[in-house]
Amino acid sequence: MEPRFELGRTVATPGAIALGIDLTSYMRRHHCGDWGDLDECDKQANEEALIHGDRILSHYKLGDGKRIYIITEAGRQSTCVLLPEEY
């Protein structure tokens, strides 16, 4: 898998950090265009965002009912890992 866009500065919220897991594999999936557990409509929106420079969102189920979002902002200046309740 090859990266498909720039991540910019990468950060994580306190909630994502508190999960105590290595987020690297999820960041790599996001960076390479594996949008995780999104529906087809949202996956297509990400594909269009790659062309137009809009925001990109990925969603991953971690098990035990836990989930994370990864959002790369329009302009590709930053990417944030966060919990859904922190959105």
Residue pairs with C-beta under 8 A, 6 or more apart in sequence:
1 28
1 29
1 32
1 33
1 34
2 32
3 31
3 32
4 31
4 32
4 33
4 50
5 31
5 50
5 56
5 72
5 76
6 76
7 27
7 31
7 72
7 76
7 78
7 79
8 72
8 73
8 75
8 76
8 77
8 78
8 79
9 77
9 78
9 79
10 27
10 78
10 79
10 80
10 81
11 78
11 79
11 80
11 81
12 23
12 80
12 81
12 82
13 80
13 81
13 82
13 83
13 86
15 82
15 83
15 85
15 86
16 23
16 68
16 81
16 82
16 83
16 86
19 62
19 66
19 68
19 83
21 62
23 68
23 81
26 36
26 58
26 60
26 68
26 70
26 81
27 70
27 79
27 81
29 36
29 58
29 60
30 36
30 56
30 58
30 70
30 72
30 79
33 46
33 50
34 58
35 42
35 43
35 46
35 57
35 58
35 59
36 58
36 59
36 60
36 61
37 59
37 60
37 61
37 67
38 46
38 57
38 58
38 59
42 57
42 59
45 54
45 57
46 56
46 57
46 58
48 54
49 55
49 56
49 74
50 56
53 74
53 75
53 76
54 74
55 71
55 72
55 73
55 74
56 71
56 72
57 69
57 70
57 71
58 69
58 70
58 71
59 67
59 68
59 69
60 67
60 68
60 70
61 67
62 68
66 83
67 83
67 84
68 81
68 82
68 83
68 84
69 81
69 82
69 83
69 84
69 87
70 79
70 80
70 81
70 82
71 79
71 80
71 82
72 78
72 79
73 79
73 80
